Amino acid sequence: MNLLGEAAAGVGLGLALVAIALLLARSLNMEDAIEPKRTPKTDGGYVSGFPTGYGKPTGIIRWLTTVDHKDIGLLYLLLGSVAFFWGGMDAMMIRTELFTPSVDVWNSTTYNGLFTMHGLTMLFFFATPVIFGFANYFLPLLIGADDMAFPRINAIAFWLLPAAFLLVRFGLVSDIFGHVIQPVLGNAAAQAFFTLEPPTTGWTMYTPLSRQQGNPMINVMLLGLHLSGLSTTMGAVNIIVTTFTLKDVEWAELDIFSWTLLTQAGLVLFAFPLLGSAILMLLFDRVFGTTFFALNGGGPLLWQNLFWFFGHPEVYILVLPPMGLISLIIPRFSGRKLFGFKFVVYSTLAIGVLSFGVWAHHMFTTGMDPRLRASFMAVSLAIAVPSAVKVFNWISTMWNGNIRLTAPMLFCVGSIATFIIGGVTGVFLASIPVDLVLHDTYYVVGHFHLIIMGLIPFAIFAAVYFWFPIFTGRMYNEFLAKVHFWLTFIGVMLTFNTFIVLGMVGLPRRYASYPPQFAFLQQVATVGAFIIALGTLVWVWNMLQSYRNGPVVTDADVWNLKEHGFFSREWQWFEERLE
């Protein structure tokens, strides 16, 4: 891989790890100051034998041995943040290459490795862990449970993820390590590390390419993805059992975020085991010479069917909890209850069911039976209805409300805007004649990034700002938070709407080089991507500085929620903690 890219990735990862160490140390001090010592619990959350007596162990031992749901939630959020920075660095390197039509920054192999790792990192190690972080921290608080149903399984599920992340991204780590030891131990010792090149299969890992490439790093990547699937499935089981067995509220009183987490966990139970099975079959094809995806066996299209049967529910696995966060936060800054609460719940369940009937709309150009193609088009169009229900309910909630444009509210409103554009472009792609023209163009990339980089991160940022006082006991800089929103919103709109235009004029995706007539639009998209990166730097600075020096929260009702009756369970818990 290009040495400049390696150095940038290494420095970025090192800075992220240093930031994590500072955050963990700060969190330990803050929690010791706010939370009184408690007696040992049989679930292993509190251990004795330490100099401080009964209570949580101190230092790194606490974070390595904890089974407390709040600690594990923070660990998920920190891992997701590292993945967000690393995957974002991949994106910046991709956009740097695409600033000019020719391949003159990285080479084509590096480019292919970058967009492969960018997709896998963002989907499996950013979005899912961050959502599970919020679930672990707040689900027990929202439903009145003491902890997750299986605390030790909860901890195991998290600690599988860093190992899986290292395996998936080991190609870059191995390449950097090889360059480090090469001057010291020579070429012979370093060669073993250079053989594990970053995979260039694309994040969808389509066969026969992924089956026939000789790079052994693909096997390591597949093992890492399988491990991440095990972790996610264990976390989903915990969410389901916790919700059904430990809640002390009636189903009709369950909050909307918990409903979306429960639906997401159900989707995980059906989708991720299938991905795990497909990965094992591909691994067997590569290592043992089986024929699951060979022409004389199941065929390459078998992989597409199996992958997208997981892949499209995965979109809703990622998007439903952020929708729940938007539905939770908007009423609190509109001064009104969520309009049509039951319809939002029903639409969530409807999306969960319909999501398993739309996978083949990714395969309209494969020559499938036209009758099957039409049925998948119908279901793909139908799933837009419950999604639209949510949008209308969010807008109706804000209508004539006492709207306060705080940072969480701005990100919620921005997420609605990106979701409308991303959703409407998805409706066009669900139409067979349109999809045949736009398939595998930048239009597709723009469509799903308006969801994956629009709705989902916007909702996550809204939740981070909304619950920041609970996490830290401090308040952030509101001005910097609004600067972060506007930079991110402008960058997302500029970048991915430009992708829509590029796709409509016919530019295919995934190529490191392209015809010169598309250079201006590519440069506009690259400028937008760097605006997003600038906004992310503002967010990091705001979070770290506020965590260290932000105003200490003395009144739990930081958002004036009591006035409109929105002082919910997690804020009540925080108030008790302060007292």
C-alpha positions as a printed Julia matrix, in Angstrom:
579×3 Matrix{Float64}:
   0.0     0.0     0.0
   1.15    3.57   -0.6
   3.48    4.61    2.24
   1.81    8.01    2.69
  -1.55    6.33    3.16
  -0.06    3.89    5.67
   1.49    6.69    7.68
  -1.76    8.66    7.72
  -3.74    5.62    8.85
  -1.18    4.75   11.52
  -1.07    8.29   12.92
  -4.86    8.56   12.9
  -5.31    5.25   14.68
  -2.66    6.19   17.24
  -4.38    9.48   18.01
  -7.71    7.7    18.35
  -6.23    5.19   20.82
  -4.66    8.0    22.88
  -8.02    9.78   22.96
  -9.69    6.57   24.14
  -7.16    6.17   26.95
  -7.83    9.75   28.1
 -11.59    9.22   27.92
 -11.46    6.03   29.95
  -9.29    7.65   32.61
 -11.56   10.68   32.75
 -14.69    8.52   32.91
 -13.26    6.6    35.85
 -12.62    9.78   37.81
 -16.0    11.27   36.96
 -17.96    8.16   37.9
 -16.08    7.78   41.19
 -17.02   11.36   41.99
 -20.7    11.06   41.11
 -21.69    7.48   41.84
 -21.49    6.19   45.42
 -19.95    2.81   46.18
 -22.35   -0.11   46.13
 -22.3    -3.59   47.52
 -21.02   -6.55   45.47
 -23.43   -8.21   43.07
 -23.58  -11.86   42.18
 -23.45  -11.1    38.46
 -19.78  -10.17   38.76
 -20.3    -6.47   38.16
 -18.59   -5.53   41.38
 -15.64   -7.42   42.81
 -13.86   -7.26   46.15
 -10.22   -7.55   47.12
  -9.09   -4.17   45.86
  -7.52   -1.48   48.05
 -10.64    0.68   47.83
 -12.78   -2.07   49.32
 -16.05   -3.15   47.77
 -16.89   -1.58   44.45
 -15.63   -1.57   40.89
 -11.93   -2.18   40.36
  -9.9     0.79   39.26
  -7.88    1.54   36.16
  -7.68   -0.7    33.13
  -8.82   -3.75   35.14
 -12.24   -2.17   35.46
 -12.69   -1.9    31.69
 -11.29   -5.35   30.94
 -13.48   -7.15   33.5
 -16.64   -5.06   33.68
 -20.06   -6.57   33.04
 -21.94   -3.38   33.94
 -24.25   -2.42   31.08
 -23.24    1.27   31.2
 -19.53    0.48   31.0
 -20.07   -1.92   28.11
 -22.21    0.69   26.39
 -19.35    3.18   26.62
 -16.9     0.59   25.27
 -19.19   -0.03   22.27
 -19.38    3.73   21.63
 -15.6     4.12   21.81
 -14.99    1.21   19.44
 -17.58    2.62   17.04
 -15.85    6.02   17.19
 -12.47    4.47   16.3
 -14.09    2.63   13.37
 -15.81    5.87   12.28
 -12.47    7.71   12.16
 -10.68    4.85   10.39
 -13.45    4.28    7.86
 -13.68    8.04    7.36
  -9.96    8.15    6.66
 -10.52    5.5     3.98
 -13.2     7.72    2.47
 -10.91   10.76    2.44
  -8.2     8.73    0.67
 -10.78    7.55   -1.89
 -11.99   11.08   -2.56
  -8.38   12.34   -2.82
  -7.74    9.83   -5.61
 -10.97   10.77   -7.39
 -10.16   14.48   -7.42
  -8.43   13.93  -10.78
  -9.56   11.62  -13.61
  -6.31    9.64  -13.77
  -4.83    7.31  -11.15
  -2.08    9.55   -9.8
  -2.3     9.52   -5.98
  -2.73    5.87   -5.02
  -2.61    2.9    -7.39
  -5.69    0.94   -8.49
  -5.01   -1.94   -6.08
  -4.83    0.44   -3.13
  -8.02    2.14   -4.3
  -9.87   -1.18   -4.47
  -8.62   -2.09   -1.0
  -9.75    1.27    0.35
 -13.36    1.06   -0.79
 -13.54   -2.59    0.33
 -12.38   -1.73    3.83
 -14.39    1.51    3.96
 -17.66   -0.32    3.39
 -16.99   -3.18    5.8
 -15.67   -0.87    8.52
 -18.59    1.53    8.43
 -21.31   -1.15    8.27
 -20.0    -3.74   10.71
 -17.8    -1.77   13.09
 -19.21    1.77   13.2
 -22.98    1.79   12.85
 -23.82   -1.5    14.58
 -21.49   -1.07   17.62
 -22.64    2.51   18.2
 -26.29    1.45   18.16
 -25.49   -1.42   20.53
 -23.67    1.09   22.73
 -26.81    3.18   23.13
 -28.85    0.0    23.62
 -26.59   -1.27   26.4
 -26.43    2.04   28.22
 -30.06    3.12   28.01
 -32.31    0.09   27.44
 -32.14   -1.08   31.09
 -32.68    2.5    32.27
 -35.66    3.05   29.96
 -37.46   -0.19   30.9
 -36.56   -0.17   34.59
 -34.13   -3.12   34.59
 -31.04   -3.37   36.79
 -28.84   -4.61   33.94
 -28.99   -6.61   30.74
 -30.37  -10.13   31.13
 -27.0   -11.83   30.55
 -24.21   -9.52   31.77
 -21.33  -11.89   31.07
 -22.59  -12.75   27.58
 -22.95   -9.0    27.07
 -19.26   -8.52   27.88
 -18.2   -11.45   25.68
 -20.23  -10.05   22.78
 -18.34   -6.77   23.01
 -14.85   -8.25   23.37
 -15.36  -10.35   20.25
 -15.66   -7.14   18.23
 -12.15   -5.66   18.68
 -10.69   -9.05   17.68
 -13.0    -9.18   14.65
 -12.08   -5.61   13.71
  -8.37   -6.43   13.88
  -8.83   -9.52   11.7
 -10.84   -7.65    9.04
  -8.36   -4.75    8.88
  -5.23   -6.82    9.46
  -4.07   -6.33    5.86
  -3.21   -2.7     6.55
  -1.77   -3.46   10.0
   0.37   -6.27    8.56
   1.58   -4.04    5.71
   2.62   -1.27    8.12
   4.35   -3.79   10.43
   6.22   -5.26    7.48
   7.56   -1.82    6.5
   8.59   -1.19   10.13
  10.61   -4.4    10.53
  12.01   -4.46    6.99
  14.95   -2.09    7.73
  15.75   -3.98   10.94
  15.27   -7.67   10.1
  15.52   -7.57    6.33
  13.26   -8.48    3.4
  12.97  -12.17    4.3
  11.37  -11.47    7.68
   9.11   -8.74    6.3
   7.88  -10.73    3.3
   5.48  -12.82    5.37
   3.68   -9.64    6.44
   3.58   -8.25    2.9
   1.7   -11.33    1.64
  -1.34  -10.31    3.7
  -2.41   -7.48    1.4
  -5.65   -5.58    2.05
  -8.52   -7.43    0.25
  -9.71   -5.91   -3.02
 -12.94   -7.88   -3.44
 -15.32   -4.98   -2.77
 -17.39   -4.94    0.43
 -20.05   -7.22   -1.13
 -17.37   -9.91   -1.76
 -19.05  -11.13   -4.95
 -18.02  -14.51   -6.31
 -16.23  -15.69   -8.41
 -13.74  -12.84   -7.69
 -13.68  -13.4    -3.91
 -13.49  -17.17   -4.44
 -10.58  -17.14   -6.88
  -8.31  -14.38   -5.59
  -5.2   -15.89   -4.02
  -4.71  -13.23   -1.32
  -4.71  -15.15    2.02
  -5.88  -11.98    3.78
  -9.36  -12.66    2.35
  -9.57  -15.76    4.57
  -8.57  -13.71    7.61
 -11.17  -11.07    6.69
 -13.9   -13.71    6.38
 -13.05  -15.09    9.82
 -13.25  -11.57   11.26
 -16.64  -10.95    9.67
 -17.91  -14.27   11.0
 -16.72  -13.32   14.48
 -18.48   -9.96   14.26
 -21.67  -11.77   13.26
 -21.45  -13.97   16.37
 -20.97  -10.86   18.5
 -23.96   -9.09   16.97
 -26.2   -12.14   17.35
 -25.27  -12.52   21.04
 -26.04   -8.84   21.6
 -29.42   -9.19   19.88
 -30.39  -12.17   22.03
 -29.55  -10.1    25.11
 -31.74   -7.21   23.95
 -34.7    -9.49   23.28
 -34.48  -11.39   26.58
 -33.9    -8.19   28.56
 -36.95   -6.51   27.02
 -39.27   -9.49   27.49
 -38.22  -10.58   30.98
 -36.89   -7.53   32.86
 -39.11   -4.6    31.83
 -41.39   -3.17   34.5
 -43.63   -1.29   32.06
 -46.56   -2.53   30.0
 -46.1    -3.0    26.26
 -48.34   -0.01   25.57
 -46.05    2.18   27.69
 -42.77    0.98   26.14
 -40.85    3.9    24.67
 -40.3     4.14   20.91
 -36.51    3.66   21.09
 -36.95    0.35   22.92
 -39.49   -0.76   20.3
 -36.99   -0.11   17.51
 -34.21   -1.92   19.4
 -36.46   -4.94   19.88
 -37.38   -4.99   16.18
 -33.72   -4.61   15.21
 -32.73   -7.52   17.45
 -35.37   -9.7    15.81
 -34.0    -8.86   12.37
 -30.47   -9.71   13.55
 -31.59  -13.18   14.66
 -32.83  -14.0    11.17
 -30.25  -12.16    9.05
 -26.83  -12.59   10.65
 -26.82  -16.41   10.94
 -27.44  -16.57    7.2
 -24.47  -14.28    6.55
 -22.35  -16.45    8.84
 -23.33  -19.57    6.91
 -22.57  -17.91    3.55
 -19.17  -16.73    4.84
 -18.29  -20.25    6.0
 -19.29  -21.68    2.62
 -17.11  -19.12    0.82
 -14.25  -19.91    3.19
 -14.65  -23.64    2.49
 -14.62  -22.93   -1.25
 -11.37  -21.03   -0.88
  -9.57  -23.37    1.54
 -10.97  -26.84    0.91
 -12.04  -26.61   -2.73
 -15.77  -27.13   -2.19
 -18.16  -25.94   -4.89
 -20.85  -23.95   -3.07
 -20.3   -20.94   -5.37
 -18.51  -22.64   -8.29
 -20.09  -22.86  -11.74
 -20.48  -26.62  -11.35
 -22.03  -26.17   -7.9
 -24.37  -23.53   -6.53
 -23.05  -20.87   -8.89
 -21.96  -17.25   -8.3
 -25.56  -16.01   -8.07
 -26.07  -18.16   -4.97
 -23.71  -15.84   -3.11
 -25.67  -12.79   -4.27
 -28.94  -14.29   -3.05
 -27.5   -15.26    0.33
 -25.59  -12.01    0.8
 -28.5    -9.74   -0.06
 -30.98  -11.78    1.98
 -28.78  -10.58    4.83
 -27.74   -7.3     3.23
 -31.06   -5.58    2.81
 -32.45   -6.41    6.27
 -29.04   -5.15    7.47
 -29.99   -1.72    6.11
 -33.03   -1.7     8.4
 -31.01   -3.21   11.25
 -28.91   -0.07   10.99
 -31.67    2.44   10.31
 -34.5     1.43   12.69
 -32.81    2.4    16.0
 -31.74    5.8    14.6
 -35.37    6.28   13.56
 -36.27    5.45   17.15
 -33.8     8.05   18.4
 -35.36   10.69   16.12
 -38.84    9.71   17.33
 -37.61   10.0    20.93
 -35.81   13.34   20.62
 -38.1    15.4    18.35
 -41.05   15.5    20.81
 -38.75   16.72   23.6
 -37.73   19.79   21.61
 -41.16   20.35   20.06
 -43.1    20.41   23.32
 -45.58   17.84   21.97
 -46.04   14.1    22.26
 -45.07   11.99   19.27
 -47.9    12.22   16.76
 -49.46    8.8    16.08
 -47.26    6.81   18.46
 -49.01    3.52   17.65
 -48.61    4.06   13.92
 -44.89    4.67   14.38
 -44.64    1.38   16.29
 -46.7    -0.48   13.67
 -44.61    1.01   10.85
 -41.45   -0.17   12.65
 -42.8    -3.73   12.84
 -43.99   -3.56    9.21
 -40.52   -2.51    8.03
 -39.05   -5.43    9.98
 -41.32   -7.93    8.25
 -41.15   -6.47    4.73
 -37.35   -6.08    4.83
 -36.92   -9.81    4.19
 -38.89   -9.64    0.94
 -36.89   -7.06   -0.99
 -33.36   -8.5    -1.31
 -33.51   -9.34   -5.03
 -34.01   -5.72   -6.08
 -30.19   -5.67   -5.9
 -30.22   -8.32   -8.64
 -32.6    -6.91  -11.27
 -29.84   -6.99  -13.9
 -28.84  -10.64  -13.34
 -31.41  -12.12  -15.74
 -33.84  -13.39  -13.11
 -37.38  -14.46  -14.0
 -39.43  -11.34  -14.88
 -42.3   -12.54  -12.67
 -40.01  -12.77   -9.66
 -38.51   -9.43  -10.54
 -41.94   -7.81  -10.57
 -42.84   -9.27   -7.18
 -39.66   -7.91   -5.62
 -40.37   -4.53   -7.19
 -43.83   -4.52   -5.58
 -42.5    -5.31   -2.1
 -39.66   -2.79   -2.5
 -42.2    -0.1    -3.32
 -44.47   -1.23   -0.48
 -41.75   -0.85    2.17
 -41.59    2.84    1.33
 -45.05    3.27    2.88
 -44.15    2.6     6.55
 -40.97    4.62    6.06
 -43.06    7.55    4.8
 -45.41    7.13    7.78
 -42.49    7.93   10.09
 -41.59   11.06    8.13
 -45.15   12.37    8.23
 -45.39   11.61   11.95
 -42.14   13.47   12.67
 -43.3    16.5    10.67
 -46.74   16.41   12.32
 -45.1    16.28   15.75
 -43.21   19.49   14.98
 -46.21   21.21   13.42
 -47.35   24.12   15.66
 -44.97   22.88   18.34
 -42.75   24.96   20.6
 -39.61   24.08   18.63
 -36.2    24.68   20.2
 -33.37   24.42   17.67
 -30.77   22.92   19.96
 -28.0    20.75   18.51
 -29.95   17.47   19.0
 -33.01   18.99   17.3
 -30.97   20.37   14.4
 -29.5    16.95   13.72
 -32.97   15.37   13.85
 -34.37   17.87   11.35
 -31.31   17.4     9.13
 -31.76   13.63    9.25
 -35.34   13.99    8.02
 -34.14   16.06    5.06
 -31.47   13.54    4.07
 -33.89   10.66    4.57
 -36.51   12.19    2.28
 -34.0    12.53   -0.58
 -32.43    9.14    0.11
 -35.83    7.48    0.36
 -37.27    8.99   -2.81
 -34.19    8.01   -4.81
 -34.6     4.51   -3.37
 -38.17    4.38   -4.69
 -36.84    5.11   -8.19
 -34.26    2.32   -7.84
 -37.03   -0.08   -6.82
 -38.63    0.46  -10.23
 -37.31   -2.13  -12.68
 -36.96    0.11  -15.78
 -35.17    2.85  -13.83
 -32.92    0.39  -12.01
 -31.8    -1.21  -15.28
 -30.49    2.19  -16.37
 -29.01    3.37  -13.05
 -27.7     0.08  -11.67
 -24.03    0.21  -10.62
 -23.77    3.96  -11.19
 -22.99    6.72   -8.7
 -26.76    7.18   -8.33
 -26.83    4.03   -6.17
 -23.87    5.27   -4.09
 -25.57    8.63   -3.53
 -28.87    6.97   -2.59
 -27.56    4.72    0.15
 -25.06    7.26    1.47
 -27.88    9.73    2.05
 -29.17    7.08    4.47
 -25.92    5.59    5.77
 -24.12    8.95    6.07
 -27.25   11.08    6.4
 -30.03    9.69    8.58
 -27.96    7.25   10.67
 -24.99    9.44   11.76
 -27.25   12.48   12.14
 -29.48   10.56   14.56
 -26.41    9.23   16.37
 -24.96   12.73   16.74
 -28.35   13.95   17.99
 -28.34   11.23   20.65
 -24.72   11.95   21.64
 -25.53   15.63   22.19
 -28.85   14.84   23.9
 -27.36   12.37   26.39
 -23.91   13.95   26.72
 -24.67   15.24   30.25
 -25.61   11.71   31.34
 -22.41   10.25   29.9
 -20.05   12.85   31.36
 -21.76   14.96   34.01
 -20.82   18.02   31.93
 -22.29   20.16   29.16
 -20.8    20.75   25.72
 -20.22   23.94   23.73
 -23.51   24.63   21.98
 -21.98   26.98   19.39
 -19.42   24.38   18.26
 -22.19   21.76   18.15
 -24.18   23.93   15.73
 -21.06   24.57   13.63
 -20.62   20.78   13.51
 -24.19   20.36   12.3
 -24.02   22.93    9.53
 -20.67   21.72    8.23
 -21.88   18.11    8.23
 -25.25   18.91    6.68
 -23.76   21.06    3.91
 -21.05   18.46    3.25
 -23.5    15.55    3.07
 -25.89   17.39    0.77
 -23.09   18.62   -1.49
 -21.31   15.27   -1.75
 -24.12   12.8    -2.16
 -26.51   14.87   -4.21
 -23.58   15.35   -6.58
 -23.33   11.54   -6.67
 -26.99   11.44   -7.72
 -26.22   13.77  -10.64
 -23.1    11.77  -11.58
 -25.17    8.61  -11.72
 -27.89   10.2   -13.82
 -25.33   11.28  -16.4
 -23.97    7.75  -16.53
 -20.76    7.5   -14.46
 -20.24    3.92  -13.17
 -19.08    3.46   -9.6
 -16.02    1.66   -8.17
 -13.5     2.9   -10.77
 -10.3     4.67   -9.73
 -10.15    6.51  -13.08
 -12.95    8.09  -15.09
 -13.49   10.19  -18.24
 -12.32   13.83  -17.9
 -15.81   15.26  -18.53
 -16.85   14.1   -15.04
 -13.91   15.8   -13.29
 -15.77   18.92  -12.14
 -18.59   17.02  -10.45
 -16.09   14.64   -8.83
 -14.17   17.62   -7.49
 -17.38   19.13   -6.08
 -18.08   15.82   -4.31
 -14.54   15.72   -2.95
 -14.85   19.26   -1.56
 -18.1    18.2     0.13
 -16.39   15.16    1.66
 -13.66   17.35    3.14
 -16.32   19.66    4.58
 -17.77   16.6     6.34
 -14.29   15.77    7.65
 -13.88   19.34    8.94
 -17.21   19.08   10.76
 -16.09   15.79   12.32
 -12.91   17.45   13.62
 -15.04   20.2    15.2
 -17.13   17.48   16.88
 -14.07   15.65   18.24
 -12.61   18.88   19.62
 -15.94   19.82   21.23
 -16.38   16.4    22.82
 -12.85   16.17   24.24
 -12.73   19.75   25.5
 -16.22   19.57   27.0
 -15.37   16.23   28.6
 -12.36   17.83   30.28
 -13.49   21.39   30.97
 -17.2    21.68   30.15
 -19.61   23.22   32.68
 -20.46   20.7    35.41
 -24.15   19.72   35.41
 -25.83   20.39   38.75
 -29.47   20.19   37.6
 -30.45   16.99   35.77
 -33.18   18.83   33.82
 -30.66   20.37   31.43
 -33.16   20.39   28.54
 -36.16   21.69   30.54
 -38.0    18.43   29.96
 -40.12   18.56   33.13
 -42.16   21.46   31.78
 -43.72   19.28   29.06
 -43.68   15.96   30.91
 -40.72   14.44   29.05
 -38.43   13.89   32.04
 -38.13   10.19   31.26
 -36.55    7.32   33.18
 -32.95    7.83   32.1
 -33.03   11.46   33.23
 -34.7    10.45   36.51
 -31.84    7.99   37.05
 -29.35   10.78   36.31
 -31.11   13.07   38.78
 -30.87   10.43   41.51
 -27.2     9.97   40.66
 -26.51   13.69   41.05
 -28.37   13.81   44.37
